[in-house]
Amino acid sequence: MHHDDLLAAFAATDLYVVITEAFCAGRPALDILARALDAGVRLVQMREKDLDGRELYLRAVEFRKMTAAAGALFIVDDRVDVALAAGADGVHLGQSDLPVDAVREIAPQLIIGASSHSLEEALAAQAAGASYVNIGPIFPTNTKATSCGPLGPQALEAIAPHLSIPWTTMGGITIHNIDQVVSRGAKHPAVVTAVTAASDPAAAARALREKIRQ
């Protein structure tokens, strides 16, 4: 698909599930992926910081097969080379990864997400050609080391109105606080352990999706 088609598919999604096997409560990442897809999740990111390139590629290929069969978008964290090799729909970049504009040159068709922790970072990512920006962390989180503390849900009100591209938000979002981001306009809240560590990941994903769609 072309970038515009991918963006249209992105706009139609709701819950954004980020899967790291270390946070899957001892279960394989592919098992959690299957359950999330069964629950109707159509936006998935594979985030594995500790796999070598070959292992990352092989897992990405499996993620691609399963997401493609379900009609879901598949984003790879950090690694544009792996995203391209595995046929993923996009790549998500942190502040210390390749710059957005450089990745846009390499992969004009990909969805390119960019992490931002401030209005300045969000606007810079937008100007560089990001497809969407992520705003966070919103609440305290143990799944990713960040250079800043929690921004609080009020950060969405300070940052989102200045953006002309889609945005996501993450960081400690659970069934108990997701209303605080949805009420501030979040259409694609991203979660890790709220789904991946749940005793019933499919039920957890369905409950979160229901909160977003309300």
mmCIF file of the C-alpha atoms, coordinates in Angstrom:
data_MODEL
# 
_entry.id   MODEL 
# 
loop_
_atom_site.group_PDB 
_atom_site.id 
_atom_site.type_symbol 
_atom_site.label_atom_id 
_atom_site.label_alt_id 
_atom_site.label_comp_id 
_atom_site.label_asym_id 
_atom_site.label_entity_id 
_atom_site.label_seq_id 
_atom_site.pdbx_PDB_ins_code 
_atom_site.Cartn_x 
_atom_site.Cartn_y 
_atom_site.Cartn_z 
_atom_site.occupancy 
_atom_site.B_iso_or_equiv 
_atom_site.pdbx_formal_charge 
_atom_site.auth_seq_id 
_atom_site.auth_comp_id 
_atom_site.auth_asym_id 
_atom_site.auth_atom_id 
_atom_site.pdbx_PDB_model_num 
ATOM 1   C CA . MET A 1 1   ? 0.000   0.000   0.000  1.00 0.00 ? 1   MET A CA 1 
ATOM 2   C CA . HIS A 1 2   ? 1.011   3.594   -0.542 1.00 0.00 ? 2   HIS A CA 1 
ATOM 3   C CA . HIS A 1 3   ? 1.582   5.902   2.404  1.00 0.00 ? 3   HIS A CA 1 
ATOM 4   C CA . ASP A 1 4   ? -1.816  7.607   2.021  1.00 0.00 ? 4   ASP A CA 1 
ATOM 5   C CA . ASP A 1 5   ? -3.593  4.240   2.041  1.00 0.00 ? 5   ASP A CA 1 
ATOM 6   C CA . LEU A 1 6   ? -1.681  3.169   5.133  1.00 0.00 ? 6   LEU A CA 1 
ATOM 7   C CA . LEU A 1 7   ? -2.563  6.427   6.880  1.00 0.00 ? 7   LEU A CA 1 
ATOM 8   C CA . ALA A 1 8   ? -6.234  5.878   6.077  1.00 0.00 ? 8   ALA A CA 1 
ATOM 9   C CA . ALA A 1 9   ? -6.001  2.408   7.602  1.00 0.00 ? 9   ALA A CA 1 
ATOM 10  C CA . PHE A 1 10  ? -4.219  3.895   10.617 1.00 0.00 ? 10  PHE A CA 1 
ATOM 11  C CA . ALA A 1 11  ? -7.024  6.421   11.133 1.00 0.00 ? 11  ALA A CA 1 
ATOM 12  C CA . ALA A 1 12  ? -9.553  3.581   11.270 1.00 0.00 ? 12  ALA A CA 1 
ATOM 13  C CA . THR A 1 13  ? -7.793  1.824   14.172 1.00 0.00 ? 13  THR A CA 1 
ATOM 14  C CA . ASP A 1 14  ? -8.345  2.321   17.885 1.00 0.00 ? 14  ASP A CA 1 
ATOM 15  C CA . LEU A 1 15  ? -6.202  0.505   20.469 1.00 0.00 ? 15  LEU A CA 1 
ATOM 16  C CA . TYR A 1 16  ? -2.453  0.377   19.704 1.00 0.00 ? 16  TYR A CA 1 
ATOM 17  C CA . VAL A 1 17  ? -0.855  -2.689  21.283 1.00 0.00 ? 17  VAL A CA 1 
ATOM 18  C CA . VAL A 1 18  ? 2.922   -2.750  21.728 1.00 0.00 ? 18  VAL A CA 1 
ATOM 19  C CA . ILE A 1 19  ? 4.294   -6.259  22.295 1.00 0.00 ? 19  ILE A CA 1 
ATOM 20  C CA . THR A 1 20  ? 7.574   -7.060  24.044 1.00 0.00 ? 20  THR A CA 1 
ATOM 21  C CA . GLU A 1 21  ? 8.002   -10.698 24.999 1.00 0.00 ? 21  GLU A CA 1 
ATOM 22  C CA . ALA A 1 22  ? 9.632   -9.798  28.335 1.00 0.00 ? 22  ALA A CA 1 
ATOM 23  C CA . PHE A 1 23  ? 6.316   -8.192  29.360 1.00 0.00 ? 23  PHE A CA 1 
ATOM 24  C CA . CYS A 1 24  ? 4.094   -11.086 28.241 1.00 0.00 ? 24  CYS A CA 1 
ATOM 25  C CA . ALA A 1 25  ? 3.980   -12.805 31.643 1.00 0.00 ? 25  ALA A CA 1 
ATOM 26  C CA . GLY A 1 26  ? 6.053   -15.767 30.487 1.00 0.00 ? 26  GLY A CA 1 
ATOM 27  C CA . ARG A 1 27  ? 4.080   -16.365 27.303 1.00 0.00 ? 27  ARG A CA 1 
ATOM 28  C CA . PRO A 1 28  ? 5.374   -16.169 23.723 1.00 0.00 ? 28  PRO A CA 1 
ATOM 29  C CA . ALA A 1 29  ? 4.941   -12.826 21.993 1.00 0.00 ? 29  ALA A CA 1 
ATOM 30  C CA . LEU A 1 30  ? 3.195   -14.521 19.081 1.00 0.00 ? 30  LEU A CA 1 
ATOM 31  C CA . ASP A 1 31  ? 0.601   -15.981 21.459 1.00 0.00 ? 31  ASP A CA 1 
ATOM 32  C CA . ILE A 1 32  ? -0.186  -12.509 22.801 1.00 0.00 ? 32  ILE A CA 1 
ATOM 33  C CA . LEU A 1 33  ? -0.316  -11.160 19.256 1.00 0.00 ? 33  LEU A CA 1 
ATOM 34  C CA . ALA A 1 34  ? -2.847  -13.822 18.272 1.00 0.00 ? 34  ALA A CA 1 
ATOM 35  C CA . ARG A 1 35  ? -5.064  -12.965 21.223 1.00 0.00 ? 35  ARG A CA 1 
ATOM 36  C CA . ALA A 1 36  ? -4.889  -9.237  20.532 1.00 0.00 ? 36  ALA A CA 1 
ATOM 37  C CA . LEU A 1 37  ? -5.817  -9.786  16.894 1.00 0.00 ? 37  LEU A CA 1 
ATOM 38  C CA . ASP A 1 38  ? -8.705  -12.035 17.965 1.00 0.00 ? 38  ASP A CA 1 
ATOM 39  C CA . ALA A 1 39  ? -9.954  -9.113  20.074 1.00 0.00 ? 39  ALA A CA 1 
ATOM 40  C CA . GLY A 1 40  ? -10.072 -6.869  17.005 1.00 0.00 ? 40  GLY A CA 1 
ATOM 41  C CA . VAL A 1 41  ? -6.838  -4.951  17.535 1.00 0.00 ? 41  VAL A CA 1 
ATOM 42  C CA . ARG A 1 42  ? -5.677  -3.641  14.171 1.00 0.00 ? 42  ARG A CA 1 
ATOM 43  C CA . LEU A 1 43  ? -2.577  -1.657  15.129 1.00 0.00 ? 43  LEU A CA 1 
ATOM 44  C CA . VAL A 1 44  ? 0.384   -3.568  16.566 1.00 0.00 ? 44  VAL A CA 1 
ATOM 45  C CA . GLN A 1 45  ? 4.001   -2.723  17.265 1.00 0.00 ? 45  GLN A CA 1 
ATOM 46  C CA . MET A 1 46  ? 6.777   -5.246  17.855 1.00 0.00 ? 46  MET A CA 1 
ATOM 47  C CA . ARG A 1 47  ? 9.251   -3.758  20.322 1.00 0.00 ? 47  ARG A CA 1 
ATOM 48  C CA . GLU A 1 48  ? 12.249  -5.972  21.138 1.00 0.00 ? 48  GLU A CA 1 
ATOM 49  C CA . LYS A 1 49  ? 15.349  -4.117  22.273 1.00 0.00 ? 49  LYS A CA 1 
ATOM 50  C CA . ASP A 1 50  ? 17.445  -7.194  23.089 1.00 0.00 ? 50  ASP A CA 1 
ATOM 51  C CA . LEU A 1 51  ? 17.144  -9.453  20.040 1.00 0.00 ? 51  LEU A CA 1 
ATOM 52  C CA . ASP A 1 52  ? 19.931  -9.542  17.477 1.00 0.00 ? 52  ASP A CA 1 
ATOM 53  C CA . GLY A 1 53  ? 19.182  -8.577  13.893 1.00 0.00 ? 53  GLY A CA 1 
ATOM 54  C CA . ARG A 1 54  ? 18.472  -12.094 12.622 1.00 0.00 ? 54  ARG A CA 1 
ATOM 55  C CA . GLU A 1 55  ? 16.176  -12.988 15.541 1.00 0.00 ? 55  GLU A CA 1 
ATOM 56  C CA . LEU A 1 56  ? 14.383  -9.670  15.177 1.00 0.00 ? 56  LEU A CA 1 
ATOM 57  C CA . TYR A 1 57  ? 13.843  -10.245 11.466 1.00 0.00 ? 57  TYR A CA 1 
ATOM 58  C CA . LEU A 1 58  ? 12.552  -13.780 11.941 1.00 0.00 ? 58  LEU A CA 1 
ATOM 59  C CA . ARG A 1 59  ? 10.079  -12.658 14.590 1.00 0.00 ? 59  ARG A CA 1 
ATOM 60  C CA . ALA A 1 60  ? 9.013   -9.716  12.446 1.00 0.00 ? 60  ALA A CA 1 
ATOM 61  C CA . VAL A 1 61  ? 8.258   -12.092 9.563  1.00 0.00 ? 61  VAL A CA 1 
ATOM 62  C CA . GLU A 1 62  ? 5.919   -14.058 11.835 1.00 0.00 ? 62  GLU A CA 1 
ATOM 63  C CA . PHE A 1 63  ? 4.276   -10.867 13.094 1.00 0.00 ? 63  PHE A CA 1 
ATOM 64  C CA . ARG A 1 64  ? 3.807   -9.775  9.470  1.00 0.00 ? 64  ARG A CA 1 
ATOM 65  C CA . LYS A 1 65  ? 2.132   -13.052 8.485  1.00 0.00 ? 65  LYS A CA 1 
ATOM 66  C CA . MET A 1 66  ? -0.311  -12.891 11.386 1.00 0.00 ? 66  MET A CA 1 
ATOM 67  C CA . THR A 1 67  ? -1.127  -9.196  11.102 1.00 0.00 ? 67  THR A CA 1 
ATOM 68  C CA . ALA A 1 68  ? -1.580  -9.438  7.335  1.00 0.00 ? 68  ALA A CA 1 
ATOM 69  C CA . ALA A 1 69  ? -4.013  -12.337 7.762  1.00 0.00 ? 69  ALA A CA 1 
ATOM 70  C CA . ALA A 1 70  ? -6.023  -10.250 10.227 1.00 0.00 ? 70  ALA A CA 1 
ATOM 71  C CA . GLY A 1 71  ? -5.897  -7.053  8.171  1.00 0.00 ? 71  GLY A CA 1 
ATOM 72  C CA . ALA A 1 72  ? -3.912  -5.297  10.900 1.00 0.00 ? 72  ALA A CA 1 
ATOM 73  C CA . LEU A 1 73  ? -1.155  -2.719  10.591 1.00 0.00 ? 73  LEU A CA 1 
ATOM 74  C CA . PHE A 1 74  ? 2.279   -3.840  11.741 1.00 0.00 ? 74  PHE A CA 1 
ATOM 75  C CA . ILE A 1 75  ? 4.878   -1.388  13.068 1.00 0.00 ? 75  ILE A CA 1 
ATOM 76  C CA . VAL A 1 76  ? 8.475   -2.301  13.971 1.00 0.00 ? 76  VAL A CA 1 
ATOM 77  C CA . ASP A 1 77  ? 10.171  -0.375  16.767 1.00 0.00 ? 77  ASP A CA 1 
ATOM 78  C CA . ASP A 1 78  ? 13.461  1.394   15.932 1.00 0.00 ? 78  ASP A CA 1 
ATOM 79  C CA . ARG A 1 79  ? 14.670  -0.729  13.005 1.00 0.00 ? 79  ARG A CA 1 
ATOM 80  C CA . VAL A 1 80  ? 13.739  0.539   9.554  1.00 0.00 ? 80  VAL A CA 1 
ATOM 81  C CA . ASP A 1 81  ? 15.903  -2.188  7.986  1.00 0.00 ? 81  ASP A CA 1 
ATOM 82  C CA . VAL A 1 82  ? 13.899  -4.904  9.716  1.00 0.00 ? 82  VAL A CA 1 
ATOM 83  C CA . ALA A 1 83  ? 10.629  -3.161  8.900  1.00 0.00 ? 83  ALA A CA 1 
ATOM 84  C CA . LEU A 1 84  ? 11.494  -3.080  5.208  1.00 0.00 ? 84  LEU A CA 1 
ATOM 85  C CA . ALA A 1 85  ? 12.901  -6.607  5.097  1.00 0.00 ? 85  ALA A CA 1 
ATOM 86  C CA . ALA A 1 86  ? 9.848   -8.085  6.794  1.00 0.00 ? 86  ALA A CA 1 
ATOM 87  C CA . GLY A 1 87  ? 7.337   -6.085  4.771  1.00 0.00 ? 87  GLY A CA 1 
ATOM 88  C CA . ALA A 1 88  ? 5.995   -4.167  7.767  1.00 0.00 ? 88  ALA A CA 1 
ATOM 89  C CA . ASP A 1 89  ? 3.684   -1.190  7.363  1.00 0.00 ? 89  ASP A CA 1 
ATOM 90  C CA . GLY A 1 90  ? 5.757   1.153   9.448  1.00 0.00 ? 90  GLY A CA 1 
ATOM 91  C CA . VAL A 1 91  ? 8.547   1.911   11.884 1.00 0.00 ? 91  VAL A CA 1 
ATOM 92  C CA . HIS A 1 92  ? 8.457   3.773   15.183 1.00 0.00 ? 92  HIS A CA 1 
ATOM 93  C CA . LEU A 1 93  ? 11.441  5.968   16.017 1.00 0.00 ? 93  LEU A CA 1 
ATOM 94  C CA . GLY A 1 94  ? 12.678  7.214   19.355 1.00 0.00 ? 94  GLY A CA 1 
ATOM 95  C CA . GLN A 1 95  ? 14.653  10.375  19.968 1.00 0.00 ? 95  GLN A CA 1 
ATOM 96  C CA . SER A 1 96  ? 17.948  8.460   19.715 1.00 0.00 ? 96  SER A CA 1 
ATOM 97  C CA . ASP A 1 97  ? 17.096  6.508   16.545 1.00 0.00 ? 97  ASP A CA 1 
ATOM 98  C CA . LEU A 1 98  ? 17.655  7.526   12.930 1.00 0.00 ? 98  LEU A CA 1 
ATOM 99  C CA . PRO A 1 99  ? 16.122  10.942  12.213 1.00 0.00 ? 99  PRO A CA 1 
ATOM 100 C CA . VAL A 1 100 ? 12.626  10.961  10.751 1.00 0.00 ? 100 VAL A CA 1 
ATOM 101 C CA . ASP A 1 101 ? 13.663  12.791  7.581  1.00 0.00 ? 101 ASP A CA 1 
ATOM 102 C CA . ALA A 1 102 ? 16.442  10.268  6.906  1.00 0.00 ? 102 ALA A CA 1 
ATOM 103 C CA . VAL A 1 103 ? 14.038  7.349   7.282  1.00 0.00 ? 103 VAL A CA 1 
ATOM 104 C CA . ARG A 1 104 ? 11.481  9.105   5.063  1.00 0.00 ? 104 ARG A CA 1 
ATOM 105 C CA . GLU A 1 105 ? 14.161  9.246   2.344  1.00 0.00 ? 105 GLU A CA 1 
ATOM 106 C CA . ILE A 1 106 ? 14.863  5.518   2.735  1.00 0.00 ? 106 ILE A CA 1 
ATOM 107 C CA . ALA A 1 107 ? 11.249  4.426   3.022  1.00 0.00 ? 107 ALA A CA 1 
ATOM 108 C CA . PRO A 1 108 ? 8.791   6.967   1.613  1.00 0.00 ? 108 PRO A CA 1 
ATOM 109 C CA . GLN A 1 109 ? 5.911   4.497   1.714  1.00 0.00 ? 109 GLN A CA 1 
ATOM 110 C CA . LEU A 1 110 ? 6.180   3.542   5.386  1.00 0.00 ? 110 LEU A CA 1 
ATOM 111 C CA . ILE A 1 111 ? 4.166   4.875   8.278  1.00 0.00 ? 111 ILE A CA 1 
ATOM 112 C CA . ILE A 1 112 ? 6.795   6.612   10.405 1.00 0.00 ? 112 ILE A CA 1 
ATOM 113 C CA . GLY A 1 113 ? 5.947   7.190   14.039 1.00 0.00 ? 113 GLY A CA 1 
ATOM 114 C CA . ALA A 1 114 ? 8.078   9.340   16.301 1.00 0.00 ? 114 ALA A CA 1 
ATOM 115 C CA . SER A 1 115 ? 8.229   9.491   20.082 1.00 0.00 ? 115 SER A CA 1 
ATOM 116 C CA . SER A 1 116 ? 7.923   12.949  21.590 1.00 0.00 ? 116 SER A CA 1 
ATOM 117 C CA . HIS A 1 117 ? 8.099   14.168  25.167 1.00 0.00 ? 117 HIS A CA 1 
ATOM 118 C CA . SER A 1 118 ? 7.341   17.846  24.543 1.00 0.00 ? 118 SER A CA 1 
ATOM 119 C CA . LEU A 1 119 ? 5.646   20.197  22.113 1.00 0.00 ? 119 LEU A CA 1 
ATOM 120 C CA . GLU A 1 120 ? 9.007   21.081  20.586 1.00 0.00 ? 120 GLU A CA 1 
ATOM 121 C CA . GLU A 1 121 ? 9.857   17.437  19.866 1.00 0.00 ? 121 GLU A CA 1 
ATOM 122 C CA . ALA A 1 122 ? 6.395   16.754  18.466 1.00 0.00 ? 122 ALA A CA 1 
ATOM 123 C CA . LEU A 1 123 ? 6.536   19.732  16.107 1.00 0.00 ? 123 LEU A CA 1 
ATOM 124 C CA . ALA A 1 124 ? 10.064  18.826  15.000 1.00 0.00 ? 124 ALA A CA 1 
ATOM 125 C CA . ALA A 1 125 ? 8.948   15.276  14.144 1.00 0.00 ? 125 ALA A CA 1 
ATOM 126 C CA . GLN A 1 126 ? 5.957   16.607  12.243 1.00 0.00 ? 126 GLN A CA 1 
ATOM 127 C CA . ALA A 1 127 ? 8.145   19.014  10.271 1.00 0.00 ? 127 ALA A CA 1 
ATOM 128 C CA . ALA A 1 128 ? 10.590  16.211  9.458  1.00 0.00 ? 128 ALA A CA 1 
ATOM 129 C CA . GLY A 1 129 ? 7.888   14.102  7.836  1.00 0.00 ? 129 GLY A CA 1 
ATOM 130 C CA . ALA A 1 130 ? 6.532   11.844  10.578 1.00 0.00 ? 130 ALA A CA 1 
ATOM 131 C CA . SER A 1 131 ? 3.225   10.125  9.832  1.00 0.00 ? 131 SER A CA 1 
ATOM 132 C CA . TYR A 1 132 ? 2.222   10.328  13.474 1.00 0.00 ? 132 TYR A CA 1 
ATOM 133 C CA . VAL A 1 133 ? 3.776   11.382  16.752 1.00 0.00 ? 133 VAL A CA 1 
ATOM 134 C CA . ASN A 1 134 ? 3.458   9.658   20.081 1.00 0.00 ? 134 ASN A CA 1 
ATOM 135 C CA . ILE A 1 135 ? 3.020   11.852  23.153 1.00 0.00 ? 135 ILE A CA 1 
ATOM 136 C CA . GLY A 1 136 ? 4.282   10.396  26.416 1.00 0.00 ? 136 GLY A CA 1 
ATOM 137 C CA . PRO A 1 137 ? 4.903   8.974   28.841 1.00 0.00 ? 137 PRO A CA 1 
ATOM 138 C CA . ILE A 1 138 ? 1.573   10.099  30.273 1.00 0.00 ? 138 ILE A CA 1 
ATOM 139 C CA . PHE A 1 139 ? 1.573   8.053   33.484 1.00 0.00 ? 139 PHE A CA 1 
ATOM 140 C CA . PRO A 1 140 ? 4.436   6.274   35.320 1.00 0.00 ? 140 PRO A CA 1 
ATOM 141 C CA . THR A 1 141 ? 5.666   3.245   33.380 1.00 0.00 ? 141 THR A CA 1 
ATOM 142 C CA . ASN A 1 142 ? 8.194   0.469   33.853 1.00 0.00 ? 142 ASN A CA 1 
ATOM 143 C CA . THR A 1 143 ? 8.189   -0.816  30.274 1.00 0.00 ? 143 THR A CA 1 
ATOM 144 C CA . LYS A 1 144 ? 10.475  1.814   28.770 1.00 0.00 ? 144 LYS A CA 1 
ATOM 145 C CA . ALA A 1 145 ? 13.236  4.025   30.091 1.00 0.00 ? 145 ALA A CA 1 
ATOM 146 C CA . THR A 1 146 ? 12.627  7.674   29.245 1.00 0.00 ? 146 THR A CA 1 
ATOM 147 C CA . SER A 1 147 ? 14.592  10.840  29.745 1.00 0.00 ? 147 SER A CA 1 
ATOM 148 C CA . CYS A 1 148 ? 11.679  12.553  31.438 1.00 0.00 ? 148 CYS A CA 1 
ATOM 149 C CA . GLY A 1 149 ? 9.074   11.794  34.059 1.00 0.00 ? 149 GLY A CA 1 
ATOM 150 C CA . PRO A 1 150 ? 5.369   11.337  33.383 1.00 0.00 ? 150 PRO A CA 1 
ATOM 151 C CA . LEU A 1 151 ? 3.899   14.259  31.475 1.00 0.00 ? 151 LEU A CA 1 
ATOM 152 C CA . GLY A 1 152 ? 0.391   13.792  32.838 1.00 0.00 ? 152 GLY A CA 1 
ATOM 153 C CA . PRO A 1 153 ? -2.762  13.689  30.702 1.00 0.00 ? 153 PRO A CA 1 
ATOM 154 C CA . GLN A 1 154 ? -2.850  17.479  30.557 1.00 0.00 ? 154 GLN A CA 1 
ATOM 155 C CA . ALA A 1 155 ? 0.139   17.283  28.184 1.00 0.00 ? 155 ALA A CA 1 
ATOM 156 C CA . LEU A 1 156 ? -2.272  16.127  25.480 1.00 0.00 ? 156 LEU A CA 1 
ATOM 157 C CA . GLU A 1 157 ? -4.133  19.428  25.745 1.00 0.00 ? 157 GLU A CA 1 
ATOM 158 C CA . ALA A 1 158 ? -0.850  21.340  25.468 1.00 0.00 ? 158 ALA A CA 1 
ATOM 159 C CA . ILE A 1 159 ? 0.572   19.416  22.499 1.00 0.00 ? 159 ILE A CA 1 
ATOM 160 C CA . ALA A 1 160 ? -2.151  17.807  20.375 1.00 0.00 ? 160 ALA A CA 1 
ATOM 161 C CA . PRO A 1 161 ? -3.933  21.004  19.214 1.00 0.00 ? 161 PRO A CA 1 
ATOM 162 C CA . HIS A 1 162 ? -0.710  22.139  17.539 1.00 0.00 ? 162 HIS A CA 1 
ATOM 163 C CA . LEU A 1 163 ? -0.396  18.998  15.403 1.00 0.00 ? 163 LEU A CA 1 
ATOM 164 C CA . SER A 1 164 ? -1.724  18.553  11.880 1.00 0.00 ? 164 SER A CA 1 
ATOM 165 C CA . ILE A 1 165 ? -0.850  14.841  11.741 1.00 0.00 ? 165 ILE A CA 1 
ATOM 166 C CA . PRO A 1 166 ? -2.315  11.941  13.749 1.00 0.00 ? 166 PRO A CA 1 
ATOM 167 C CA . TRP A 1 167 ? -1.012  11.297  17.249 1.00 0.00 ? 167 TRP A CA 1 
ATOM 168 C CA . THR A 1 168 ? -0.906  8.446   19.695 1.00 0.00 ? 168 THR A CA 1 
ATOM 169 C CA . THR A 1 169 ? -0.194  8.463   23.389 1.00 0.00 ? 169 THR A CA 1 
ATOM 170 C CA . MET A 1 170 ? 1.259   5.950   25.807 1.00 0.00 ? 170 MET A CA 1 
ATOM 171 C CA . GLY A 1 171 ? 2.966   5.389   29.116 1.00 0.00 ? 171 GLY A CA 1 
ATOM 172 C CA . GLY A 1 172 ? 1.232   3.576   31.970 1.00 0.00 ? 172 GLY A CA 1 
ATOM 173 C CA . ILE A 1 173 ? -2.212  3.554   30.318 1.00 0.00 ? 173 ILE A CA 1 
ATOM 174 C CA . THR A 1 174 ? -4.561  0.984   31.868 1.00 0.00 ? 174 THR A CA 1 
ATOM 175 C CA . ILE A 1 175 ? -8.269  0.206   31.996 1.00 0.00 ? 175 ILE A CA 1 
ATOM 176 C CA . HIS A 1 176 ? -8.417  2.384   35.111 1.00 0.00 ? 176 HIS A CA 1 
ATOM 177 C CA . ASN A 1 177 ? -7.025  5.575   33.570 1.00 0.00 ? 177 ASN A CA 1 
ATOM 178 C CA . ILE A 1 178 ? -7.623  5.291   29.828 1.00 0.00 ? 178 ILE A CA 1 
ATOM 179 C CA . ASP A 1 179 ? -10.678 7.557   30.173 1.00 0.00 ? 179 ASP A CA 1 
ATOM 180 C CA . GLN A 1 180 ? -8.297  10.400  31.083 1.00 0.00 ? 180 GLN A CA 1 
ATOM 181 C CA . VAL A 1 181 ? -6.627  10.275  27.663 1.00 0.00 ? 181 VAL A CA 1 
ATOM 182 C CA . VAL A 1 182 ? -9.701  9.385   25.618 1.00 0.00 ? 182 VAL A CA 1 
ATOM 183 C CA . SER A 1 183 ? -11.570 12.372  27.080 1.00 0.00 ? 183 SER A CA 1 
ATOM 184 C CA . ARG A 1 184 ? -8.701  14.546  25.837 1.00 0.00 ? 184 ARG A CA 1 
ATOM 185 C CA . GLY A 1 185 ? -9.040  13.354  22.263 1.00 0.00 ? 185 GLY A CA 1 
ATOM 186 C CA . ALA A 1 186 ? -6.841  10.241  22.165 1.00 0.00 ? 186 ALA A CA 1 
ATOM 187 C CA . LYS A 1 187 ? -8.083  8.005   19.347 1.00 0.00 ? 187 LYS A CA 1 
ATOM 188 C CA . HIS A 1 188 ? -5.145  5.588   19.414 1.00 0.00 ? 188 HIS A CA 1 
ATOM 189 C CA . PRO A 1 189 ? -4.001  5.040   23.018 1.00 0.00 ? 189 PRO A CA 1 
ATOM 190 C CA . ALA A 1 190 ? -1.027  2.674   23.122 1.00 0.00 ? 190 ALA A CA 1 
ATOM 191 C CA . VAL A 1 191 ? -0.564  0.046   25.797 1.00 0.00 ? 191 VAL A CA 1 
ATOM 192 C CA . VAL A 1 192 ? 1.918   -2.654  26.680 1.00 0.00 ? 192 VAL A CA 1 
ATOM 193 C CA . THR A 1 193 ? 1.243   -4.584  29.874 1.00 0.00 ? 193 THR A CA 1 
ATOM 194 C CA . ALA A 1 194 ? -2.441  -3.624  30.089 1.00 0.00 ? 194 ALA A CA 1 
ATOM 195 C CA . VAL A 1 195 ? -2.836  -6.258  27.361 1.00 0.00 ? 195 VAL A CA 1 
ATOM 196 C CA . THR A 1 196 ? 0.371   -8.293  27.237 1.00 0.00 ? 196 THR A CA 1 
ATOM 197 C CA . ALA A 1 197 ? 0.534   -9.088  30.966 1.00 0.00 ? 197 ALA A CA 1 
ATOM 198 C CA . ALA A 1 198 ? -3.214  -9.536  31.450 1.00 0.00 ? 198 ALA A CA 1 
ATOM 199 C CA . SER A 1 199 ? -4.456  -12.979 32.503 1.00 0.00 ? 199 SER A CA 1 
ATOM 200 C CA . ASP A 1 200 ? -6.804  -12.818 29.496 1.00 0.00 ? 200 ASP A CA 1 
ATOM 201 C CA . PRO A 1 201 ? -5.169  -10.555 26.895 1.00 0.00 ? 201 PRO A CA 1 
ATOM 202 C CA . ALA A 1 202 ? -8.092  -10.773 24.480 1.00 0.00 ? 202 ALA A CA 1 
ATOM 203 C CA . ALA A 1 203 ? -10.620 -9.736  27.125 1.00 0.00 ? 203 ALA A CA 1 
ATOM 204 C CA . ALA A 1 204 ? -8.325  -6.929  28.268 1.00 0.00 ? 204 ALA A CA 1 
ATOM 205 C CA . ALA A 1 205 ? -7.966  -5.649  24.704 1.00 0.00 ? 205 ALA A CA 1 
ATOM 206 C CA . ARG A 1 206 ? -11.722 -5.786  24.133 1.00 0.00 ? 206 ARG A CA 1 
ATOM 207 C CA . ALA A 1 207 ? -12.380 -3.819  27.321 1.00 0.00 ? 207 ALA A CA 1 
ATOM 208 C CA . LEU A 1 208 ? -9.846  -1.147  26.369 1.00 0.00 ? 208 LEU A CA 1 
ATOM 209 C CA . ARG A 1 209 ? -11.241 -0.890  22.850 1.00 0.00 ? 209 ARG A CA 1 
ATOM 210 C CA . GLU A 1 210 ? -14.722 -0.443  24.255 1.00 0.00 ? 210 GLU A CA 1 
ATOM 211 C CA . LYS A 1 211 ? -13.496 2.471   26.387 1.00 0.00 ? 211 LYS A CA 1 
ATOM 212 C CA . ILE A 1 212 ? -12.021 4.147   23.310 1.00 0.00 ? 212 ILE A CA 1 
ATOM 213 C CA . ARG A 1 213 ? -15.120 3.634   21.172 1.00 0.00 ? 213 ARG A CA 1 
ATOM 214 C CA . GLN A 1 214 ? -17.464 4.984   23.825 1.00 0.00 ? 214 GLN A CA 1 
# 
